[in-house]
Amino acid sequence: MLHISMAYMTKSHEKKSEILLKIANSHNKNNLNIRPHLYSLWLDSLVSAAKSINHDFDNNTEKLWRTCLQPGIDLMISRYQVV
């Protein structure tokens, strides 16, 4: 599930993001109610886990991960209030 979620999050700019939109809508306040602040915790936990198992995971790699995943997170957050 983690692998799949990361794949969707990194493709938020593509037409295939319709899948991510569907997921975002299922996570909004009217459905699963995944609150917006939890996405940054998800990303922090993901980065922390990657650092703990990969000694080559440096600050530059972290920045790239965060830059790559942030648009998907932004999309998820943007759908939270949608009715």
N, CA, C and O atoms as a MOPAC input file, in Angstrom:
PM7 MOZYME 1SCF
protein

 N      0.82100 1    -1.19100 1     0.00000 1
 C      0.00000 1     0.00000 1     0.00000 1
 C      0.86800 1     1.25800 1     0.00000 1
 O      0.55600 1     2.24100 1    -0.67300 1
 N      1.95200 1     1.21300 1     0.75900 1
 C      2.85200 1     2.36800 1     0.79300 1
 C      3.44100 1     2.62500 1    -0.59500 1
 O      3.49900 1     3.76800 1    -1.04800 1
 N      3.86800 1     1.57700 1    -1.25200 1
 C      4.43800 1     1.71000 1    -2.59200 1
 C      3.42300 1     2.33200 1    -3.55200 1
 O      3.76000 1     3.23400 1    -4.31900 1
 N      2.20000 1     1.85400 1    -3.50800 1
 C      1.14900 1     2.37200 1    -4.38500 1
 C      0.84400 1     3.82900 1    -4.06300 1
 O      0.70500 1     4.65000 1    -4.96900 1
 N      0.74000 1     4.15500 1    -2.76700 1
 C      0.41500 1     5.54000 1    -2.40100 1
 C      1.51300 1     6.50100 1    -2.83200 1
 O      1.22700 1     7.61700 1    -3.26700 1
 N      2.75900 1     6.07700 1    -2.71500 1
 C      3.85700 1     6.94000 1    -3.16800 1
 C      3.80500 1     7.12600 1    -4.68000 1
 O      4.07100 1     8.22000 1    -5.17800 1
 N      3.46900 1     6.07700 1    -5.40600 1
 C      3.37300 1     6.18400 1    -6.86100 1
 C      2.29300 1     7.19000 1    -7.25000 1
 O      2.51100 1     8.02300 1    -8.13000 1
 N      1.14100 1     7.12100 1    -6.60800 1
 C      0.07200 1     8.07700 1    -6.90700 1
 C      0.48100 1     9.49800 1    -6.53400 1
 O      0.21400 1    10.43800 1    -7.28200 1
 N      1.11800 1     9.65500 1    -5.39900 1
 C      1.49200 1    10.98700 1    -4.92800 1
 C      2.51200 1    11.64500 1    -5.85100 1
 O      2.52100 1    12.86900 1    -5.98400 1
 N      3.36200 1    10.86100 1    -6.48200 1
 C      4.38000 1    11.44200 1    -7.36000 1
 C      3.84400 1    11.73100 1    -8.74900 1
 O      4.53500 1    12.35600 1    -9.55300 1
 N      2.64000 1    11.29700 1    -9.05000 1
 C      2.05800 1    11.51300 1   -10.36900 1
 C      0.90200 1    12.50800 1   -10.33100 1
 O      0.04100 1    12.49300 1   -11.21100 1
 N      0.87800 1    13.35600 1    -9.33300 1
 C     -0.24400 1    14.28000 1    -9.16700 1
 C     -0.37000 1    15.27400 1   -10.31200 1
 O     -1.44400 1    15.83900 1   -10.51800 1
 N      0.69400 1    15.49600 1   -11.05300 1
 C      0.68200 1    16.46100 1   -12.15200 1
 C      0.23400 1    15.84700 1   -13.48000 1
 O      0.03700 1    16.56800 1   -14.45700 1
 N      0.07500 1    14.54900 1   -13.52200 1
 C     -0.30900 1    13.87200 1   -14.75700 1
 C     -1.81700 1    13.70300 1   -14.86800 1
 O     -2.54800 1    13.88000 1   -13.89300 1
 N     -2.26400 1    13.36500 1   -16.04800 1
 C     -3.68700 1    13.09700 1   -16.24700 1
 C     -4.14400 1    11.93600 1   -15.37600 1
 O     -5.31400 1    11.85700 1   -15.00000 1
 N     -3.22900 1    11.04400 1   -15.05900 1
 C     -3.56900 1     9.90700 1   -14.21000 1
 C     -3.90200 1    10.35200 1   -12.78600 1
 O     -4.29200 1     9.54400 1   -11.94300 1
 N     -3.74000 1    11.64700 1   -12.53700 1
 C     -4.04700 1    12.13900 1   -11.19500 1
 C     -5.53400 1    12.04300 1   -10.89500 1
 O     -5.95100 1    12.30700 1    -9.76700 1
 N     -6.34500 1    11.67000 1   -11.88600 1
 C     -7.76700 1    11.44200 1   -11.61600 1
 C     -7.92500 1    10.38000 1   -10.53500 1
 O     -8.84700 1    10.44000 1    -9.72200 1
 N     -7.02400 1     9.41600 1   -10.53500 1
 C     -7.03900 1     8.39100 1    -9.48600 1
 C     -6.74600 1     9.04400 1    -8.14300 1
 O     -7.40300 1     8.75000 1    -7.14400 1
 N     -5.75300 1     9.93700 1    -8.12300 1
 C     -5.41800 1    10.61700 1    -6.87500 1
 C     -6.56600 1    11.52100 1    -6.42600 1
 O     -6.82600 1    11.63500 1    -5.22900 1
 N     -7.24800 1    12.15700 1    -7.36200 1
 C     -8.41600 1    12.97500 1    -7.01400 1
 C     -9.50100 1    12.12200 1    -6.36200 1
 O    -10.12300 1    12.53900 1    -5.38500 1
 N     -9.71900 1    10.94800 1    -6.89500 1
 C    -10.70300 1    10.03100 1    -6.32000 1
 C    -10.30100 1     9.63900 1    -4.89900 1
 O    -11.13200 1     9.59200 1    -3.99300 1
 N     -9.01700 1     9.35900 1    -4.72700 1
 C     -8.51500 1     9.00300 1    -3.39800 1
 C     -8.64100 1    10.20000 1    -2.46000 1
 O     -9.05400 1    10.05300 1    -1.31000 1
 N     -8.28300 1    11.38600 1    -2.95400 1
 C     -8.38300 1    12.59400 1    -2.13000 1
 C     -9.82000 1    12.82200 1    -1.68100 1
 O    -10.06800 1    13.16800 1    -0.52600 1
 N    -10.75800 1    12.63000 1    -2.58900 1
 C    -12.16100 1    12.80200 1    -2.22500 1
 C    -12.60700 1    11.77300 1    -1.18400 1
 O    -13.43500 1    12.07400 1    -0.32500 1
 N    -12.06500 1    10.58000 1    -1.26100 1
 C    -12.43300 1     9.56300 1    -0.26600 1
 C    -11.80300 1     9.85800 1     1.09800 1
 O    -12.25500 1     9.34000 1     2.11900 1
 N    -10.76600 1    10.68700 1     1.10800 1
 C    -10.08900 1    11.03800 1     2.35800 1
 C    -10.58000 1    12.36400 1     2.93400 1
 O    -10.11600 1    12.76900 1     4.00000 1
 N    -11.51500 1    13.05700 1     2.25300 1
 C    -11.92800 1    14.38100 1     2.71100 1
 C    -12.76900 1    14.32200 1     3.99300 1
 O    -13.04200 1    13.24400 1     4.52100 1
 N    -13.16800 1    15.48600 1     4.47600 1
 C    -13.84300 1    15.56100 1     5.78400 1
 C    -15.18100 1    14.84300 1     5.80900 1
 O    -15.66900 1    14.48300 1     6.88000 1
 N    -15.78200 1    14.63000 1     4.64500 1
 C    -17.08100 1    13.96200 1     4.59000 1
 C    -16.96800 1    12.44700 1     4.47500 1
 O    -17.98300 1    11.75200 1     4.51800 1
 N    -15.77600 1    11.93200 1     4.33200 1
 C    -15.58500 1    10.50000 1     4.16600 1
 C    -14.64700 1     9.96500 1     5.25300 1
 O    -15.08000 1     9.77100 1     6.38900 1
 N    -13.38500 1     9.72400 1     4.93200 1
 C    -12.46400 1     9.18900 1     5.94500 1
 C    -11.98000 1    10.24200 1     6.94300 1
 O    -11.43600 1     9.90400 1     7.99500 1
 N    -12.18000 1    11.51300 1     6.61000 1
 C    -11.81300 1    12.63000 1     7.48400 1
 C    -10.33200 1    12.60300 1     7.89100 1
 O     -9.99400 1    12.71400 1     9.07000 1
 N     -9.46500 1    12.45300 1     6.88700 1
 C     -8.02000 1    12.52800 1     7.13400 1
 C     -7.66500 1    14.00900 1     7.16600 1
 O     -7.65200 1    14.68100 1     6.13400 1
 N     -7.38400 1    14.49500 1     8.34300 1
 C     -7.14900 1    15.93600 1     8.51300 1
 C     -5.85700 1    16.38100 1     7.83700 1
 O     -4.87200 1    15.64200 1     7.81500 1
 N     -5.86700 1    17.59600 1     7.28600 1
 C     -4.72800 1    18.09300 1     6.50300 1
 C     -3.38000 1    18.02500 1     7.20900 1
 O     -2.37100 1    17.73600 1     6.56500 1
 N     -3.33600 1    18.28000 1     8.50200 1
 C     -2.03300 1    18.28700 1     9.19200 1
 C     -1.39100 1    16.90000 1     9.23500 1
 O     -0.18900 1    16.79000 1     9.47700 1
 N     -2.16000 1    15.85600 1     9.00800 1
 C     -1.61700 1    14.50200 1     9.07000 1
 C     -0.72600 1    14.16900 1     7.87000 1
 O      0.11900 1    13.27800 1     7.95700 1
 N     -0.90600 1    14.86800 1     6.76500 1
 C     -0.08900 1    14.58100 1     5.58800 1
 C      1.37300 1    14.96700 1     5.81800 1
 O      2.27400 1    14.26800 1     5.35400 1
 N      1.61500 1    16.06100 1     6.52100 1
 C      3.01100 1    16.42400 1     6.81200 1
 C      3.63200 1    15.41200 1     7.77400 1
 O      4.82500 1    15.12100 1     7.68400 1
 N      2.83700 1    14.88100 1     8.68300 1
 C      3.33800 1    13.83200 1     9.57900 1
 C      3.65700 1    12.56200 1     8.79300 1
 O      4.64800 1    11.88500 1     9.06600 1
 N      2.80800 1    12.24700 1     7.81400 1
 C      3.05200 1    11.09000 1     6.94800 1
 C      4.38700 1    11.25500 1     6.22200 1
 O      5.19800 1    10.33100 1     6.17800 1
 N      4.60300 1    12.43900 1     5.65500 1
 C      5.83700 1    12.69100 1     4.91700 1
 C      7.04700 1    12.64900 1     5.84700 1
 O      8.07200 1    12.06000 1     5.50300 1
 N      6.93600 1    13.26400 1     7.01100 1
 C      8.03700 1    13.23700 1     7.97400 1
 C      8.37700 1    11.80500 1     8.37700 1
 O      9.55200 1    11.45200 1     8.48600 1
 N      7.36600 1    10.99000 1     8.59600 1
 C      7.58200 1     9.59000 1     8.97900 1
 C      8.22000 1     8.80300 1     7.84700 1
 O      9.09800 1     7.97000 1     8.07500 1
 N      7.78000 1     9.06700 1     6.64100 1
 C      8.34000 1     8.39900 1     5.47500 1
 C      9.82000 1     8.74400 1     5.31100 1
 O     10.64700 1     7.86000 1     5.08500 1
 N     10.14200 1    10.00900 1     5.42500 1
 C     11.53400 1    10.45600 1     5.31300 1
 C     12.37800 1     9.85100 1     6.43400 1
 O     13.49600 1     9.39300 1     6.19700 1
 N     11.84700 1     9.85100 1     7.63600 1
 C     12.56900 1     9.29200 1     8.77100 1
 C     12.85700 1     7.79900 1     8.57300 1
 O     13.95700 1     7.32900 1     8.86400 1
 N     11.87600 1     7.07300 1     8.08300 1
 C     12.06300 1     5.64200 1     7.83000 1
 C     13.11600 1     5.41200 1     6.74700 1
 O     13.96400 1     4.52900 1     6.87500 1
 N     13.05800 1     6.20900 1     5.68400 1
 C     14.03600 1     6.06600 1     4.59900 1
 C     15.44800 1     6.35600 1     5.10600 1
 O     16.39100 1     5.64400 1     4.76000 1
 N     15.59600 1     7.39400 1     5.91900 1
 C     16.91200 1     7.72900 1     6.49100 1
 C     17.44600 1     6.60000 1     7.36000 1
 O     18.64500 1     6.31800 1     7.36500 1
 N     16.54000 1     5.95500 1     8.09500 1
 C     16.98200 1     4.92800 1     9.03700 1
 C     17.48300 1     3.66000 1     8.34200 1
 O     18.24200 1     2.89200 1     8.93300 1
 N     17.06400 1     3.43500 1     7.09400 1
 C     17.49800 1     2.21700 1     6.40900 1
 C     18.47600 1     2.47500 1     5.26200 1
 O     19.03900 1     1.53200 1     4.70700 1
 N     18.67800 1     3.72700 1     4.91000 1
 C     19.57000 1     4.04900 1     3.80500 1
 C     20.56300 1     5.11400 1     4.25800 1
 O     20.20900 1     6.28300 1     4.41000 1
 N     21.79200 1     4.70300 1     4.46900 1
 C     22.80600 1     5.63500 1     4.96200 1
 C     23.23000 1     6.66100 1     3.91000 1
 O     23.89600 1     7.64400 1     4.23500 1
 N     22.85100 1     6.43900 1     2.67100 1
 C     23.13400 1     7.40800 1     1.60700 1
 C     22.02900 1     8.45200 1     1.46700 1
 O     22.12300 1     9.34800 1     0.62800 1
 N     20.99800 1     8.34100 1     2.27500 1
 C     19.87100 1     9.28700 1     2.23800 1
 C     20.32400 1    10.56400 1     2.93600 1
 O     20.26100 1    10.67400 1     4.16000 1
 N     20.77800 1    11.52200 1     2.14200 1
 C     21.31600 1    12.76400 1     2.68700 1
 C     20.29400 1    13.89900 1     2.59200 1
 O     19.15200 1    13.68400 1     2.18700 1
 N     20.71300 1    15.09400 1     2.96500 1
 C     19.81500 1    16.25200 1     2.94200 1
 C     19.29700 1    16.55200 1     1.54000 1
 O     18.14500 1    16.95600 1     1.38000 1
 N     20.12900 1    16.35900 1     0.53300 1
 C     19.71000 1    16.60000 1    -0.84000 1
 C     18.62700 1    15.59300 1    -1.25100 1
 O     17.64000 1    15.95700 1    -1.89100 1
 N     18.82200 1    14.34600 1    -0.88200 1
 C     17.82700 1    13.31300 1    -1.18400 1
 C     16.51100 1    13.62500 1    -0.48200 1
 O     15.43700 1    13.49000 1    -1.06800 1
 N     16.60300 1    14.03700 1     0.76100 1
 C     15.39400 1    14.40400 1     1.49700 1
 C     14.65800 1    15.54500 1     0.80400 1
 O     13.43600 1    15.51300 1     0.66200 1
 N     15.40700 1    16.54300 1     0.38000 1
 C     14.78400 1    17.67700 1    -0.30600 1
 C     14.08300 1    17.22200 1    -1.58500 1
 O     12.98300 1    17.68100 1    -1.89100 1
 N     14.71900 1    16.32300 1    -2.32600 1
 C     14.11400 1    15.80900 1    -3.55100 1
 C     12.83300 1    15.03100 1    -3.25700 1
 O     11.84100 1    15.19300 1    -3.96700 1
 N     12.83600 1    14.20000 1    -2.23600 1
 C     11.63900 1    13.45500 1    -1.85600 1
 C     10.51200 1    14.41500 1    -1.50300 1
 O      9.38500 1    14.27700 1    -1.97800 1
 N     10.83900 1    15.38700 1    -0.66200 1
 C      9.80700 1    16.33600 1    -0.22800 1
 C      9.25800 1    17.14100 1    -1.40900 1
 O      8.05300 1    17.37400 1    -1.49700 1
 N     10.13600 1    17.56100 1    -2.30900 1
 C      9.72000 1    18.32000 1    -3.48200 1
 C      8.83800 1    17.47400 1    -4.39800 1
 O      7.86300 1    17.96800 1    -4.96400 1
 N      9.18200 1    16.21900 1    -4.53600 1
 C      8.43200 1    15.31700 1    -5.40900 1
 C      7.05800 1    14.96400 1    -4.83300 1
 O      6.08500 1    14.86900 1    -5.58100 1
 N      6.96600 1    14.77100 1    -3.53200 1
 C      5.71700 1    14.33800 1    -2.90800 1
 C      4.78200 1    15.48000 1    -2.52500 1
 O      3.58300 1    15.26300 1    -2.35500 1
 N      5.31300 1    16.68900 1    -2.38800 1
 C      4.49800 1    17.81400 1    -1.91900 1
 C      3.30000 1    18.14700 1    -2.82600 1
 O      2.21800 1    18.41800 1    -2.30400 1
 N      3.44600 1    18.13700 1    -4.14900 1
 C      2.26700 1    18.43000 1    -4.97100 1
 C      1.10800 1    17.45600 1    -4.73300 1
 O     -0.05200 1    17.86800 1    -4.72300 1
 N      1.40800 1    16.19300 1    -4.54600 1
 C      0.36300 1    15.22400 1    -4.23600 1
 C     -0.28000 1    15.50500 1    -2.89300 1
 O     -1.49600 1    15.39100 1    -2.74200 1
 N      0.53400 1    15.87000 1    -1.91900 1
 C      0.02000 1    16.23700 1    -0.59700 1
 C     -0.86200 1    17.47100 1    -0.72100 1
 O     -1.94300 1    17.53200 1    -0.13500 1
 N     -0.40200 1    18.44500 1    -1.47900 1
 C     -1.19700 1    19.66600 1    -1.67200 1
 C     -2.55300 1    19.34400 1    -2.30000 1
 O     -3.57200 1    19.92100 1    -1.92000 1
 N     -2.55900 1    18.42500 1    -3.25600 1
 C     -3.81600 1    18.02300 1    -3.88200 1
 C     -4.73800 1    17.35400 1    -2.86300 1
 O     -5.93100 1    17.65400 1    -2.81200 1
 N     -4.19600 1    16.46200 1    -2.06400 1
 C     -4.99500 1    15.78700 1    -1.04000 1
 C     -5.61100 1    16.81400 1    -0.08400 1
 O     -6.79600 1    16.74100 1     0.24000 1
 N     -4.80000 1    17.76100 1     0.35800 1
 C     -5.26500 1    18.78800 1     1.29400 1
 C     -6.33200 1    19.66600 1     0.64900 1
 O     -7.30600 1    20.04800 1     1.29800 1
 N     -6.14400 1    19.98500 1    -0.63300 1
 C     -7.08500 1    20.86800 1    -1.32000 1
 C     -8.47600 1    20.25900 1    -1.42800 1
 O     -9.45100 1    20.99300 1    -1.58900 1
 N     -8.59100 1    18.95900 1    -1.34300 1
 C     -9.88600 1    18.28200 1    -1.47200 1
 C    -10.53900 1    18.03300 1    -0.11800 1
 O    -11.64000 1    17.48500 1    -0.06700 1
 N     -9.89400 1    18.41800 1     0.97400 1
 C    -10.43000 1    18.12400 1     2.30800 1
 C    -11.79000 1    18.76600 1     2.55000 1
 O    -12.68500 1    18.12400 1     3.10000 1
 N    -11.95700 1    20.01100 1     2.15100 1
 C    -13.18300 1    20.75300 1     2.40800 1
 C    -14.25600 1    20.55500 1     1.33500 1
 O    -15.37500 1    21.03900 1     1.49800 1
 N    -13.94800 1    19.87300 1     0.27000 1
 C    -14.88800 1    19.71500 1    -0.83900 1
 C    -16.09800 1    18.92400 1    -0.38700 1
 O    -15.98100 1    17.87500 1     0.24600 1
 N    -17.24800 1    19.44600 1    -0.72200 1
 C    -18.51200 1    18.80200 1    -0.32600 1
 C    -19.02900 1    17.95400 1    -1.45900 1
 O    -20.08100 1    17.32700 1    -1.33100 1

